[in-house]
Amino acid sequence: MEAAVVALWRACGLVRPANDPHKDIRRKQRVNPEWFLVGELDDRVIATVMLPTKGHAAGFNYLAVEPALQRRGLGQAMLARAEELMRGVKCAKINLQVVTSNAAAIAFYESIGFAQDKVLSFGKRLEVD
Ligand SMILES: CC(C)(COP(=O)(O)OP(=O)(O)OC[C@H]1O[C@@H](n2cnc3c(N)ncnc32)[C@H](O)[C@@H]1OP(=O)(O)O)[C@@H](O)C(=O)NCCC(=O)NCCS
């Protein structure tokens, strides 16, 4: 399962040199692992989204849909389930980051009701992969 998940992420261009995807899966397994959603079709991993630690405002990572199955509503369905889980714990807002060159993802988020916040995004690595 883990190998199939990472293969999907690679096919979707989500694996970056600074992030070891296997370590990210381990990190998720330590804290609310049930918030790592994996969609399967005929025993194949076709979609994922990794939700954060429960909190009042939260983002998500590794939203991916198998390239051959994109534009069929699967991404929207994964985020609908994510939203339901977050509402269930009274999470008030979803924050997420998209690399500015990812035009498809930007169009996707805009089409399902996300709007750009007027903020600068900062990050600080606490672990180096
Ligand atoms: C972003 C992603 C998850 C969207 O998943 P998807 O299953 O293709 O999306 P949906 O079919 O639910 O799309 C819903 C709507 O979003 C918009 N949309 C989705 N992909 C789009 C694209 N490539 N270009 C323009 N609009 C797009 C459309 O309005 C679409 O509705 P429509 O197909 O009826 O026109 C998918 O493209 C993906 O896995 N991309 C690679 C990984 C990635 O970039 N993840 C996000 C990182 S922040």
Ligand as a Chemical Component Dictionary entry (heavy atoms), coordinates in Angstrom:
data_LIG
# 
_chem_comp.id                   LIG 
_chem_comp.type                 NON-POLYMER 
_chem_comp.pdbx_formal_charge   0 
_chem_comp.three_letter_code    LIG 
# 
loop_
_chem_comp_atom.comp_id 
_chem_comp_atom.atom_id 
_chem_comp_atom.alt_atom_id 
_chem_comp_atom.type_symbol 
_chem_comp_atom.charge 
_chem_comp_atom.model_Cartn_x 
_chem_comp_atom.model_Cartn_y 
_chem_comp_atom.model_Cartn_z 
_chem_comp_atom.pdbx_ordinal 
LIG C1  C1  C 0 -5.726  18.774 -8.343  1  
LIG C2  C2  C 0 -6.364  17.382 -8.533  2  
LIG C3  C3  C 0 -6.331  16.620 -7.220  3  
LIG C4  C4  C 0 -7.809  17.568 -9.005  4  
LIG O1  O1  O 0 -8.434  16.286 -9.031  5  
LIG P1  P1  P 0 -9.545  15.905 -10.120 6  
LIG O2  O2  O 0 -10.159 14.620 -9.683  7  
LIG O3  O3  O 0 -8.973  15.956 -11.480 8  
LIG O4  O4  O 0 -10.567 17.122 -9.957  9  
LIG P2  P2  P 0 -12.159 17.112 -10.217 10 
LIG O5  O5  O 0 -12.471 16.175 -11.331 11 
LIG O6  O6  O 0 -12.840 16.875 -8.913  12 
LIG O7  O7  O 0 -12.348 18.615 -10.716 13 
LIG C5  C5  C 0 -13.350 19.470 -10.224 14 
LIG C6  C6  C 0 -13.280 20.764 -10.999 15 
LIG O8  O8  O 0 -12.016 21.429 -10.756 16 
LIG C7  C7  C 0 -11.594 22.114 -11.969 17 
LIG N1  N1  N 0 -10.358 21.504 -12.476 18 
LIG C8  C8  C 0 -9.820  20.314 -12.096 19 
LIG N2  N2  N 0 -8.685  20.080 -12.765 20 
LIG C9  C9  C 0 -8.515  21.123 -13.605 21 
LIG C10 C10 C 0 -7.521  21.438 -14.566 22 
LIG N3  N3  N 0 -6.488  20.619 -14.819 23 
LIG N4  N4  N 0 -7.656  22.598 -15.251 24 
LIG C11 C11 C 0 -8.697  23.421 -15.036 25 
LIG N5  N5  N 0 -9.692  23.172 -14.117 26 
LIG C12 C12 C 0 -9.571  22.038 -13.421 27 
LIG C13 C13 C 0 -12.725 21.922 -12.978 28 
LIG O9  O9  O 0 -13.624 23.009 -12.803 29 
LIG C14 C14 C 0 -13.321 20.618 -12.509 30 
LIG O10 O10 O 0 -14.658 20.454 -12.907 31 
LIG P3  P3  P 0 -14.971 19.962 -14.442 32 
LIG O11 O11 O 0 -14.071 18.799 -14.719 33 
LIG O12 O12 O 0 -16.431 19.592 -14.397 34 
LIG O13 O13 O 0 -14.661 21.127 -15.333 35 
LIG C15 C15 C 0 -5.604  16.583 -9.659  36 
LIG O14 O14 O 0 -5.478  17.399 -10.801 37 
LIG C16 C16 C 0 -4.229  16.107 -9.244  38 
LIG O15 O15 O 0 -4.060  15.045 -8.635  39 
LIG N6  N6  N 0 -3.207  16.917 -9.611  40 
LIG C17 C17 C 0 -1.812  16.537 -9.335  41 
LIG C18 C18 C 0 -1.487  16.677 -7.875  42 
LIG C19 C19 C 0 -1.723  18.088 -7.354  43 
LIG O16 O16 O 0 -1.371  19.078 -7.979  44 
LIG N7  N7  N 0 -2.318  18.142 -6.144  45 
LIG C20 C20 C 0 -2.604  19.386 -5.486  46 
LIG C21 C21 C 0 -1.406  19.877 -4.771  47 
LIG S1  S1  S 0 -1.744  21.411 -3.910  48 
# 
loop_
_chem_comp_bond.comp_id 
_chem_comp_bond.atom_id_1 
_chem_comp_bond.atom_id_2 
_chem_comp_bond.value_order 
_chem_comp_bond.pdbx_ordinal 
LIG C1  C2  SING 1  
LIG C2  C3  SING 2  
LIG C2  C4  SING 3  
LIG C2  C15 SING 4  
LIG C4  O1  SING 5  
LIG O1  P1  SING 6  
LIG P1  O2  DOUB 7  
LIG P1  O3  SING 8  
LIG P1  O4  SING 9  
LIG O4  P2  SING 10 
LIG P2  O5  DOUB 11 
LIG P2  O6  SING 12 
LIG P2  O7  SING 13 
LIG O7  C5  SING 14 
LIG C5  C6  SING 15 
LIG C6  O8  SING 16 
LIG C6  C14 SING 17 
LIG O8  C7  SING 18 
LIG C7  N1  SING 19 
LIG C7  C13 SING 20 
LIG N1  C8  SING 21 
LIG N1  C12 SING 22 
LIG C8  N2  DOUB 23 
LIG N2  C9  SING 24 
LIG C9  C10 SING 25 
LIG C9  C12 DOUB 26 
LIG C10 N3  SING 27 
LIG C10 N4  DOUB 28 
LIG N4  C11 SING 29 
LIG C11 N5  DOUB 30 
LIG N5  C12 SING 31 
LIG C13 O9  SING 32 
LIG C13 C14 SING 33 
LIG C14 O10 SING 34 
LIG O10 P3  SING 35 
LIG P3  O11 DOUB 36 
LIG P3  O12 SING 37 
LIG P3  O13 SING 38 
LIG C15 O14 SING 39 
LIG C15 C16 SING 40 
LIG C16 O15 DOUB 41 
LIG C16 N6  SING 42 
LIG N6  C17 SING 43 
LIG C17 C18 SING 44 
LIG C18 C19 SING 45 
LIG C19 O16 DOUB 46 
LIG C19 N7  SING 47 
LIG N7  C20 SING 48 
LIG C20 C21 SING 49 
LIG C21 S1  SING 50 
# 
